[in-house]
Amino acid sequence: MKRFFLFILLTLSVACAQPKAVISLPDQFIINARIADTDKTREHGLMFVKHLPENEGMLFYFDEEAEHVFWMKNTLIDLDIIFISADKTVSSVEHQVPHTYTYTPDSDVPRVYGYGKYVLELPAKTAAKHGITRGSRLTFDLEKHP
């Protein structure tokens, strides 16, 4: 039990310590996104998050623009997943990717594929509500990254 609480505290401290980006969507709606820019933060992503407000998300930053695969094991909320090119143009949008649990068989866990340098995860239905489509431009600056 003690280990479980230590795990929770460590997870919360990592989440709070993560750098953030302010992202402006096509309709000027603002998203405050945690940045996942290391193998560890990208692997953990939004696993075990039970609620994500409409104005929050996670921005995954990669060194190279490439094909990326997201495996949604232990993602407890439905998400929209937006793949973004280096010029911050949306290359593809996956709408309403279903949640999973620890007991979801691996063969039933969604895998999402797309091309980009960045990937933005938002609560399900946010992309459609705010006009994010292929070719949309998003605006954001990363203090730590180009």
C-alpha positions as CSV (number, residue, x, y, z in Angstrom):
1,M,0.0,0.0,0.0
2,K,2.9,2.3,0.8
3,R,4.4,1.7,-2.6
4,F,1.1,2.6,-4.3
5,F,0.9,5.9,-2.5
6,L,4.6,6.6,-3.4
7,F,3.8,5.8,-7.1
8,I,0.8,8.2,-7.0
9,L,2.9,11.0,-5.4
10,L,5.7,10.5,-7.9
11,T,3.3,10.5,-10.8
12,L,1.7,13.7,-9.6
13,S,5.0,15.4,-9.0
14,V,6.2,14.5,-12.5
15,A,2.9,15.8,-14.0
16,C,3.2,19.0,-12.1
17,A,6.9,19.5,-13.0
18,Q,6.3,19.0,-16.8
19,P,6.8,22.0,-19.0
20,K,3.7,23.5,-20.6
21,A,2.8,25.1,-23.9
22,V,-0.1,27.5,-24.7
23,I,-1.7,26.4,-28.0
24,S,-4.1,28.5,-30.0
25,L,-6.6,26.5,-32.0
26,P,-8.1,27.6,-35.4
27,D,-11.0,29.4,-33.6
28,Q,-8.6,31.0,-31.1
29,F,-9.6,28.7,-28.3
30,I,-6.6,28.3,-25.9
31,I,-5.3,24.9,-24.8
32,N,-2.8,24.6,-21.9
33,A,-0.9,21.5,-22.7
34,R,1.7,19.6,-20.7
35,I,4.7,18.8,-22.9
36,A,5.9,15.2,-23.3
37,D,9.4,15.5,-24.7
38,T,11.4,12.6,-23.3
39,D,11.0,8.9,-23.8
40,K,9.7,8.6,-20.3
41,T,7.1,11.4,-20.5
42,R,6.0,10.3,-24.0
43,E,5.6,6.7,-22.9
44,H,3.5,7.7,-19.9
45,G,1.5,10.3,-21.7
46,L,-2.1,10.7,-20.3
47,M,-2.2,7.2,-18.8
48,F,-4.4,6.9,-15.7
49,V,-5.8,10.4,-16.2
50,K,-9.5,10.2,-15.2
51,H,-10.6,13.7,-16.3
52,L,-9.2,16.2,-18.8
53,P,-10.9,19.6,-19.0
54,E,-11.6,20.9,-22.5
55,N,-8.9,23.6,-22.3
56,E,-6.1,21.1,-21.4
57,G,-4.2,18.5,-23.3
58,M,-0.7,17.0,-23.8
59,L,1.7,18.0,-26.6
60,F,4.2,15.3,-27.6
61,Y,7.4,16.8,-29.0
62,F,9.7,14.6,-31.1
63,D,13.2,15.5,-32.4
64,E,12.3,14.4,-35.9
65,E,9.2,14.7,-38.1
66,A,8.3,11.0,-38.7
67,E,5.6,8.4,-38.6
68,H,4.5,7.8,-35.0
69,V,2.3,5.1,-33.4
70,F,0.4,5.7,-30.2
71,W,-0.7,2.7,-28.2
72,M,-3.6,3.7,-25.9
73,K,-3.2,1.1,-23.0
74,N,-4.4,2.5,-19.7
75,T,-5.8,5.7,-21.2
76,L,-8.9,6.1,-19.1
77,I,-10.5,8.8,-21.2
78,D,-11.6,9.1,-24.9
79,L,-9.2,11.4,-26.8
80,D,-8.8,13.3,-30.0
81,I,-5.2,12.8,-31.3
82,I,-3.9,15.5,-33.7
83,F,-0.7,14.9,-35.7
84,I,1.2,18.1,-36.5
85,S,3.9,18.8,-39.0
86,A,7.1,20.8,-38.1
87,D,5.5,23.9,-39.6
88,K,2.6,23.4,-37.1
89,T,0.1,22.4,-39.8
90,V,-2.2,19.5,-38.9
91,S,-1.4,16.4,-41.0
92,S,-4.2,14.2,-39.6
93,V,-6.8,14.0,-36.8
94,E,-8.1,10.9,-35.1
95,H,-11.4,11.6,-33.5
96,Q,-12.8,10.0,-30.3
97,V,-10.1,7.3,-29.8
98,P,-11.7,5.0,-27.2
99,H,-10.4,4.6,-23.6
100,T,-8.9,1.5,-22.3
101,Y,-8.2,-0.1,-18.9
102,T,-5.5,-2.2,-17.3
103,Y,-7.6,-5.3,-18.0
104,T,-8.2,-4.4,-21.7
105,P,-6.6,-7.2,-23.7
106,D,-3.6,-5.9,-25.6
107,S,-5.2,-7.0,-28.9
108,D,-8.1,-4.7,-28.2
109,V,-6.1,-1.6,-27.3
110,P,-6.3,1.1,-30.1
111,R,-3.2,2.0,-32.0
112,V,-3.2,5.4,-33.7
113,Y,-0.8,6.2,-36.6
114,G,0.2,9.5,-38.0
115,Y,3.0,11.7,-39.3
116,G,4.4,14.8,-37.6
117,K,6.9,16.4,-35.3
118,Y,4.2,17.1,-32.7
119,V,1.2,15.2,-31.5
120,L,-1.6,16.9,-29.5
121,E,-3.9,14.8,-27.3
122,L,-7.2,16.6,-26.4
123,P,-10.4,15.4,-24.8
124,A,-12.7,13.6,-27.3
125,K,-14.8,15.9,-29.5
126,T,-12.6,19.0,-28.9
127,A,-11.1,18.8,-32.4
128,A,-14.4,18.9,-34.1
129,K,-15.8,21.6,-31.8
130,H,-12.9,23.9,-32.4
131,G,-12.5,23.3,-36.2
132,I,-9.3,21.3,-36.1
133,T,-9.0,19.5,-39.5
134,R,-6.2,18.4,-41.8
135,G,-4.4,21.5,-43.0
136,S,-5.4,23.7,-40.0
137,R,-2.6,25.7,-38.5
138,L,-2.0,25.7,-34.7
139,T,-0.1,28.4,-33.0
140,F,2.3,27.6,-30.1
141,D,5.8,28.4,-28.9
142,L,8.0,26.0,-27.0
143,E,10.5,27.9,-24.8
144,K,12.6,24.8,-24.4
145,H,12.5,23.6,-28.1
146,P,12.6,25.2,-31.6
